[in-house]
Amino acid sequence: MEEYKRTVLYVEDNQLNMALVYHIFKRNLPSVLLLKAETAELGLGLAREALPDLIILDIGLPGLNGYEALEILQQDETTCHIPVLATSAFAQASDIERARKKGFAAYITKPFQVKAFTDTVKRLLNSED
């Protein structure tokens, strides 16, 4: 049985992005357990249950979007301490600034640059030490 040092929750509705991140973690972050949820609603429940070290949250989710989900996470005393990394295809400086002002720990644009994505995840996980 594999022993994981950290846990990351990835909330994403696009299966291709989900598969890409799974492979990035398997190859570059093998000691990190990746939990997955396809909707913000499922992700919020899993966040409360698993208390991951980091949440990667897509902005453009159906139903509750990433901003709405972040607000719920921030208001919940069980999840408010968890850093949240935003992902989005919106790459304008104003999009990134809005995300930072809302409280995301970092913002990665799609399509992912694997090294930048991996480095950001590692940095956010290490900031928890």
Z-matrix of the N, CA and C atoms (Angstrom, degrees):
N
C 1 1.456
C 2 1.527 1 109.52
N 3 1.305 2 115.57 1 133.15
C 4 1.454 3 120.84 2 -177.87
C 5 1.522 4 110.61 3 -77.92
N 6 1.324 5 115.54 4 140.70
C 7 1.450 6 119.60 5 177.63
C 8 1.518 7 109.37 6 -104.79
N 9 1.312 8 115.76 7 125.59
C 10 1.456 9 121.43 8 -179.05
C 11 1.516 10 109.90 9 -101.90
N 12 1.340 11 115.35 10 140.65
C 13 1.448 12 120.44 11 179.91
C 14 1.513 13 112.05 12 -91.75
N 15 1.330 14 116.55 13 -27.51
C 16 1.461 15 122.48 14 -177.45
C 17 1.522 16 109.90 15 -139.41
N 18 1.327 17 114.93 16 162.61
C 19 1.454 18 121.29 17 177.65
C 20 1.528 19 108.75 18 -129.46
N 21 1.326 20 115.78 19 134.39
C 22 1.461 21 122.15 20 176.86
C 23 1.521 22 107.95 21 -125.84
N 24 1.312 23 115.77 22 135.41
C 25 1.463 24 122.26 23 174.88
C 26 1.521 25 108.25 24 -103.90
N 27 1.328 26 116.51 25 126.23
C 28 1.461 27 122.13 26 177.92
C 29 1.520 28 108.74 27 -111.61
N 30 1.311 29 116.94 28 119.29
C 31 1.463 30 122.52 29 -179.92
C 32 1.530 31 107.46 30 -109.19
N 33 1.332 32 115.34 31 110.83
C 34 1.470 33 121.87 32 -171.85
C 35 1.522 34 109.07 33 -155.99
N 36 1.330 35 117.24 34 134.06
C 37 1.467 36 120.58 35 179.97
C 38 1.524 37 113.29 36 -94.56
N 39 1.323 38 118.06 37 -11.59
C 40 1.462 39 121.44 38 -178.83
C 41 1.533 40 109.78 39 -91.90
N 42 1.333 41 116.16 40 119.53
C 43 1.464 42 121.02 41 -175.70
C 44 1.532 43 112.98 42 -65.33
N 45 1.326 44 117.55 43 -33.78
C 46 1.473 45 119.32 44 178.00
C 47 1.522 46 111.14 45 -66.10
N 48 1.322 47 116.71 46 -42.82
C 49 1.467 48 119.83 47 176.63
C 50 1.524 49 111.00 48 -64.61
N 51 1.329 50 116.22 49 -39.16
C 52 1.461 51 120.71 50 178.38
C 53 1.527 52 110.23 51 -60.91
N 54 1.337 53 116.74 52 -45.10
C 55 1.465 54 121.17 53 -179.92
C 56 1.524 55 110.93 54 -65.22
N 57 1.328 56 116.87 55 -41.23
C 58 1.469 57 120.64 56 179.13
C 59 1.528 58 110.67 57 -60.30
N 60 1.318 59 116.80 58 -48.47
C 61 1.469 60 120.15 59 -178.76
C 62 1.527 61 110.65 60 -65.23
N 63 1.312 62 117.77 61 -38.70
C 64 1.467 63 120.92 62 176.01
C 65 1.536 64 109.88 63 -56.09
N 66 1.320 65 116.87 64 -46.77
C 67 1.469 66 120.61 65 -179.41
C 68 1.527 67 112.33 66 -68.82
N 69 1.323 68 117.33 67 -35.82
C 70 1.469 69 120.42 68 175.96
C 71 1.527 70 109.49 69 -61.43
N 72 1.320 71 116.80 70 -45.25
C 73 1.464 72 120.16 71 -179.46
C 74 1.527 73 110.86 72 -66.08
N 75 1.318 74 116.28 73 -44.42
C 76 1.467 75 120.10 74 -178.72
C 77 1.529 76 111.13 75 -59.73
N 78 1.317 77 115.83 76 -40.46
C 79 1.466 78 120.48 77 -177.21
C 80 1.531 79 113.36 78 -83.63
N 81 1.332 80 117.30 79 -44.58
C 82 1.469 81 121.20 80 -170.60
C 83 1.526 82 115.04 81 -103.95
N 84 1.336 83 116.91 82 -18.62
C 85 1.467 84 120.87 83 -177.53
C 86 1.531 85 109.67 84 -135.96
N 87 1.339 86 117.72 85 57.49
C 88 1.464 87 120.67 86 -172.33
C 89 1.527 88 114.89 87 -65.30
N 90 1.325 89 117.81 88 -19.10
C 91 1.470 90 119.54 89 -179.49
C 92 1.532 91 112.05 90 -90.58
N 93 1.335 92 116.32 91 5.53
C 94 1.460 93 120.92 92 -179.45
C 95 1.528 94 109.35 93 -107.47
N 96 1.323 95 116.66 94 126.51
C 97 1.458 96 122.42 95 176.37
C 98 1.523 97 108.24 96 -80.45
N 99 1.326 98 117.55 97 125.43
C 100 1.450 99 122.34 98 179.61
C 101 1.529 100 109.43 99 -102.80
N 102 1.316 101 115.52 100 116.70
C 103 1.453 102 122.10 101 173.65
C 104 1.521 103 107.56 102 -97.99
N 105 1.339 104 117.28 103 147.70
C 106 1.457 105 119.77 104 -175.36
C 107 1.521 106 111.02 105 -129.81
N 108 1.330 107 114.79 106 143.87
C 109 1.464 108 121.84 107 174.11
C 110 1.520 109 107.57 108 -142.01
N 111 1.342 110 116.16 109 139.93
C 112 1.462 111 120.85 110 -176.57
C 113 1.522 112 114.03 111 -92.66
N 114 1.317 113 118.17 112 -10.11
C 115 1.461 114 121.32 113 177.56
C 116 1.524 115 109.18 114 -136.05
N 117 1.323 116 115.39 115 159.06
C 118 1.463 117 119.53 116 177.21
C 119 1.525 118 110.57 117 -62.84
N 120 1.323 119 116.48 118 -38.54
C 121 1.458 120 120.06 119 -178.86
C 122 1.524 121 111.09 120 -61.44
N 123 1.341 122 116.86 121 -45.84
C 124 1.472 123 120.08 122 176.55
C 125 1.526 124 110.55 123 -65.17
N 126 1.319 125 116.53 124 -39.88
C 127 1.461 126 121.07 125 179.73
C 128 1.517 127 112.86 126 -62.50
N 129 1.324 128 116.56 127 -40.09
C 130 1.467 129 119.75 128 178.93
C 131 1.520 130 110.97 129 -63.34
N 132 1.308 131 116.68 130 -42.45
C 133 1.460 132 120.04 131 177.71
C 134 1.511 133 112.06 132 -63.91
N 135 1.320 134 116.07 133 -43.37
C 136 1.464 135 120.71 134 179.86
C 137 1.529 136 111.07 135 -67.44
N 138 1.322 137 117.20 136 -36.12
C 139 1.470 138 120.76 137 177.66
C 140 1.522 139 110.61 138 -62.25
N 141 1.316 140 116.79 139 -42.94
C 142 1.476 141 120.77 140 179.82
C 143 1.525 142 111.57 141 -67.57
N 144 1.317 143 115.51 142 -35.13
C 145 1.469 144 120.67 143 -177.73
C 146 1.528 145 112.05 144 -77.91
N 147 1.333 146 116.99 145 -47.79
C 148 1.464 147 121.42 146 -172.44
C 149 1.519 148 113.79 147 -91.08
N 150 1.324 149 117.65 148 -21.51
C 151 1.466 150 122.60 149 -175.66
C 152 1.536 151 111.60 150 46.29
N 153 1.337 152 116.77 151 64.11
C 154 1.466 153 120.00 152 -178.14
C 155 1.520 154 111.76 153 -66.32
N 156 1.330 155 115.56 154 163.98
C 157 1.461 156 121.55 155 178.05
C 158 1.526 157 111.77 156 -78.13
N 159 1.332 158 116.15 157 -21.14
C 160 1.459 159 122.17 158 -178.71
C 161 1.519 160 108.07 159 -154.46
N 162 1.334 161 116.13 160 144.75
C 163 1.460 162 121.52 161 173.04
C 164 1.527 163 107.93 162 -118.83
N 165 1.322 164 116.19 163 128.62
C 166 1.459 165 121.97 164 173.25
C 167 1.524 166 105.29 165 -103.99
N 168 1.318 167 116.48 166 120.08
C 169 1.455 168 121.53 167 -168.88
C 170 1.524 169 111.29 168 -127.08
N 171 1.324 170 115.96 169 119.78
C 172 1.457 171 121.33 170 175.48
C 173 1.525 172 108.68 171 -69.57
N 174 1.328 173 117.21 172 138.60
C 175 1.459 174 121.45 173 178.85
C 176 1.531 175 110.94 174 -74.21
N 177 1.339 176 116.70 175 -41.70
C 178 1.455 177 121.10 176 -172.08
C 179 1.510 178 114.70 177 -92.29
N 180 1.307 179 117.30 178 55.12
C 181 1.464 180 121.65 179 178.75
C 182 1.526 181 110.57 180 -84.75
N 183 1.341 182 117.24 181 149.61
C 184 1.465 183 119.41 182 172.53
C 185 1.528 184 109.46 183 -72.43
N 186 1.310 185 117.50 184 157.71
C 187 1.468 186 119.79 185 -176.56
C 188 1.518 187 108.31 186 72.44
N 189 1.315 188 116.47 187 -126.16
C 190 1.470 189 119.89 188 174.18
C 191 1.519 190 108.70 189 -67.02
N 192 1.331 191 117.63 190 129.32
C 193 1.467 192 118.72 191 176.29
C 194 1.529 193 109.55 192 -86.55
N 195 1.313 194 116.00 193 177.49
C 196 1.462 195 120.71 194 -176.52
C 197 1.514 196 114.41 195 -61.56
N 198 1.332 197 117.03 196 -36.63
C 199 1.464 198 119.79 197 178.59
C 200 1.528 199 111.17 198 -66.31
N 201 1.326 200 116.47 199 -41.80
C 202 1.459 201 120.64 200 179.07
C 203 1.526 202 110.80 201 -66.27
N 204 1.326 203 116.29 202 -40.54
C 205 1.463 204 120.20 203 178.51
C 206 1.529 205 110.96 204 -65.24
N 207 1.332 206 116.74 205 -41.45
C 208 1.467 207 120.27 206 178.42
C 209 1.522 208 110.50 207 -59.89
N 210 1.313 209 116.70 208 -42.93
C 211 1.465 210 120.14 209 179.98
C 212 1.526 211 111.38 210 -60.37
N 213 1.317 212 116.66 211 -41.33
C 214 1.474 213 120.64 212 177.81
C 215 1.526 214 110.37 213 -64.77
N 216 1.330 215 116.90 214 -43.62
C 217 1.468 216 120.78 215 177.92
C 218 1.529 217 111.15 216 -60.43
N 219 1.326 218 116.55 217 -42.01
C 220 1.468 219 121.54 218 -178.07
C 221 1.532 220 111.76 219 -67.32
N 222 1.322 221 117.33 220 -29.95
C 223 1.466 222 121.22 221 -177.68
C 224 1.526 223 113.47 222 -87.71
N 225 1.311 224 117.34 223 -9.23
C 226 1.465 225 122.50 224 -178.57
C 227 1.531 226 108.54 225 -95.52
N 228 1.313 227 116.68 226 120.67
C 229 1.470 228 119.43 227 -176.29
C 230 1.524 229 113.26 228 -63.81
N 231 1.331 230 118.16 229 -20.29
C 232 1.465 231 119.70 230 178.62
C 233 1.530 232 112.39 231 -81.69
N 234 1.341 233 117.99 232 -19.86
C 235 1.467 234 120.14 233 -176.51
C 236 1.525 235 114.28 234 -121.57
N 237 1.314 236 118.21 235 -5.76
C 238 1.467 237 120.75 236 -173.31
C 239 1.529 238 113.41 237 -63.78
N 240 1.312 239 118.54 238 -20.33
C 241 1.468 240 122.18 239 -178.71
C 242 1.535 241 113.19 240 -86.35
N 243 1.328 242 117.52 241 -9.94
C 244 1.471 243 121.26 242 -174.88
C 245 1.522 244 109.89 243 -81.22
N 246 1.339 245 118.22 244 124.28
C 247 1.466 246 119.10 245 176.62
C 248 1.534 247 110.02 246 -67.64
N 249 1.338 248 115.28 247 145.20
C 250 1.452 249 120.90 248 -178.02
C 251 1.526 250 109.10 249 -124.96
N 252 1.321 251 115.11 250 124.56
C 253 1.463 252 123.68 251 178.00
C 254 1.520 253 108.24 252 -98.10
N 255 1.330 254 117.47 253 121.66
C 256 1.459 255 122.07 254 178.26
C 257 1.518 256 110.04 255 -84.63
N 258 1.344 257 116.04 256 142.31
C 259 1.457 258 121.29 257 170.81
C 260 1.517 259 107.81 258 -126.90
N 261 1.314 260 116.05 259 141.69
C 262 1.459 261 119.71 260 -179.02
C 263 1.520 262 110.45 261 -166.11
N 264 1.321 263 115.31 262 153.29
C 265 1.462 264 120.69 263 172.65
C 266 1.525 265 110.87 264 -78.96
N 267 1.316 266 117.40 265 -14.94
C 268 1.465 267 121.00 266 177.89
C 269 1.524 268 108.89 267 -73.84
N 270 1.324 269 115.70 268 116.63
C 271 1.463 270 119.56 269 -171.20
C 272 1.530 271 113.77 270 -117.43
N 273 1.316 272 117.60 271 10.46
C 274 1.461 273 120.39 272 178.52
C 275 1.533 274 109.97 273 -70.17
N 276 1.322 275 115.98 274 151.01
C 277 1.465 276 120.51 275 178.29
C 278 1.529 277 110.45 276 -57.75
N 279 1.325 278 117.19 277 -35.71
C 280 1.474 279 120.15 278 -179.95
C 281 1.531 280 111.66 279 -66.58
N 282 1.342 281 117.27 280 -33.54
C 283 1.464 282 120.56 281 177.00
C 284 1.524 283 110.51 282 -65.88
N 285 1.314 284 115.17 283 -44.55
C 286 1.470 285 120.84 284 -179.25
C 287 1.526 286 110.25 285 -65.90
N 288 1.323 287 116.73 286 -42.49
C 289 1.470 288 120.97 287 179.02
C 290 1.531 289 111.15 288 -63.96
N 291 1.318 290 117.04 289 -41.69
C 292 1.470 291 120.67 290 178.47
C 293 1.528 292 110.31 291 -59.94
N 294 1.327 293 116.12 292 -44.23
C 295 1.466 294 120.33 293 -179.85
C 296 1.525 295 111.51 294 -62.45
N 297 1.300 296 116.53 295 -42.62
C 298 1.479 297 119.46 296 178.90
C 299 1.527 298 111.20 297 -63.66
N 300 1.339 299 115.46 298 -42.49
C 301 1.466 300 119.34 299 179.93
C 302 1.520 301 111.80 300 -64.24
N 303 1.320 302 117.25 301 -32.48
C 304 1.465 303 121.39 302 179.07
C 305 1.525 304 112.04 303 -73.78
N 306 1.338 305 117.03 304 -19.26
C 307 1.460 306 119.69 305 175.99
C 308 1.512 307 116.65 306 116.81
N 309 1.333 308 117.78 307 8.39
C 310 1.463 309 118.46 308 174.53
C 311 1.522 310 109.29 309 -67.36
N 312 1.313 311 116.98 310 141.85
C 313 1.463 312 122.21 311 -179.52
C 314 1.532 313 111.52 312 -71.90
N 315 1.326 314 116.78 313 -29.00
C 316 1.466 315 122.04 314 179.49
C 317 1.525 316 107.79 315 -163.45
N 318 1.339 317 115.76 316 170.82
C 319 1.465 318 121.88 317 -175.78
C 320 1.516 319 107.84 318 -141.71
N 321 1.313 320 116.74 319 124.53
C 322 1.470 321 122.24 320 178.12
C 323 1.521 322 108.16 321 -120.26
N 324 1.330 323 115.69 322 130.67
C 325 1.460 324 119.12 323 179.56
C 326 1.525 325 111.10 324 -90.39
N 327 1.345 326 113.51 325 151.77
C 328 1.461 327 121.66 326 176.07
C 329 1.521 328 107.70 327 -98.53
N 330 1.306 329 118.83 328 145.65
C 331 1.461 330 126.17 329 -0.62
C 332 1.527 331 110.87 330 -70.34
N 333 1.329 332 115.49 331 147.65
C 334 1.459 333 121.31 332 -177.04
C 335 1.518 334 112.22 333 -66.73
N 336 1.308 335 114.78 334 140.58
C 337 1.458 336 121.51 335 162.78
C 338 1.530 337 103.51 336 -92.47
N 339 1.306 338 117.61 337 114.48
C 340 1.467 339 121.97 338 -169.38
C 341 1.525 340 112.12 339 -55.51
N 342 1.328 341 117.63 340 -46.37
C 343 1.464 342 119.94 341 -177.93
C 344 1.528 343 111.05 342 -64.07
N 345 1.318 344 117.42 343 -45.69
C 346 1.461 345 120.67 344 180.00
C 347 1.527 346 111.06 345 -63.16
N 348 1.322 347 116.41 346 -41.34
C 349 1.463 348 121.07 347 178.24
C 350 1.527 349 110.07 348 -62.30
N 351 1.332 350 116.44 349 -50.51
C 352 1.468 351 121.35 350 -179.03
C 353 1.521 352 110.98 351 -61.06
N 354 1.325 353 117.04 352 -44.79
C 355 1.470 354 120.63 353 179.95
C 356 1.524 355 111.33 354 -61.90
N 357 1.324 356 116.81 355 -40.05
C 358 1.463 357 120.33 356 179.47
C 359 1.521 358 111.17 357 -65.99
N 360 1.316 359 116.84 358 -44.52
C 361 1.471 360 120.34 359 177.77
C 362 1.524 361 109.89 360 -60.52
N 363 1.322 362 117.70 361 -47.03
C 364 1.471 363 120.57 362 179.32
C 365 1.525 364 111.18 363 -59.89
N 366 1.324 365 116.92 364 -43.38
C 367 1.468 366 121.04 365 -179.60
C 368 1.531 367 110.49 366 -61.60
N 369 1.323 368 116.94 367 -45.61
C 370 1.457 369 119.90 368 -179.00
C 371 1.535 370 111.89 369 -67.56
N 372 1.321 371 117.18 370 -36.81
C 373 1.467 372 119.70 371 176.26
C 374 1.512 373 111.54 372 -68.02
N 375 1.320 374 117.53 373 -39.86
C 376 1.466 375 121.21 374 -179.91
C 377 1.517 376 112.05 375 -70.40
N 378 1.342 377 117.76 376 -26.99
C 379 1.459 378 119.99 377 179.46
C 380 1.526 379 110.89 378 -69.79
N 381 1.324 380 116.38 379 -13.76
C 382 1.462 381 121.65 380 178.57
C 383 1.523 382 111.85 381 -83.42
N 384 1.331 383 117.60 382 -13.59
C 385 1.483 384 120.48 383 -177.86
C 386 1.508 385 112.13 384 -69.75
